């Protein structure tokens, strides 16, 4: 036990320095009184020294010193024994990746593609539970709106600001967004992370390579297609619609097969954005299925999820402060 004795927070012992100064000042005061007593008759000393400035009793100083010492030692966390404790983690970590390219302004699904995505994100946050969630948006470049957190209210407060005009560089670099989402999961040391991509953009070989890397890292990618096969023109902020070089109005249509292939490469599922909750239910079903192997872990894996923690004995020392503190409530003590 003696070999294992240590303080969990040893820097807290620095709080003893002011106590040393206080005791030193008290010692000096005593020494000055003793010097007068050596040269002045005790009968005359009472008339020469002003007792009003002298402390009535020095015992409160020692009581305060004892309280101070006990409190600092308790705060430093004395410990000499370890105990095994489980490491609790959420069911998984999830990164929501949202496409904010101009095509998300199309209104083939009312009121617009991006408005419906914001509603879906809100529904997902309602069902997130203890799952840590992150939010990434992208167009030509990706941006982290929120890192992984279990504070869904913070993410929810950011949803109204998700619009296509918040990203200056327009385009659709899906691969870069997927790489950023994977980095968020890896930085959190996630074991069962998933990425949910909301997009209406076409994908290419670079995106599929990013999806394959996600699977290789132990995660999965599901894709939610936003839009319809009929498509719709892209409205401009100043009125009218986006046109191509020949002056024709651009109609953006949802190309489903490439997105289905991307989800297949990413080890997840593809679903179109629906008016009900069938799309969200499909995503959660896939996420739950991906967790099944991890839920049925054996005993050895359970042991790996435990760690050794030091048992602090400081709270027991605090019990000593109760009778000492009561002494300070005597009349005239303070």
Secondary structure by P-SEA (a helix, b strand, c coil): cccccccccccccccaaaaaaaaaaaaaaaaaaaaaaacccccccccccccccccccaaaaaaaaaaaaaaaaaaaccccbbbbbbbbbccbbbbbbbbbccccccccccccaaaaaaaaaaaaaaacccbbbbbbbbccccccccccccaaaaaaaaccccccccccccccaaaaaaaaaaaaaaaacccbbbbbbbccccccaaaaaaaaaaaaacbbbbbbbccccbbbbbbcccbbbbbcccccbbbbbbbcaaaaaaaaaacbbbbcccccaaaaaaaaaaaaaaacccccccaaaaaaabbbbbbbaaaaaaaaaaaaaaaaaccccc
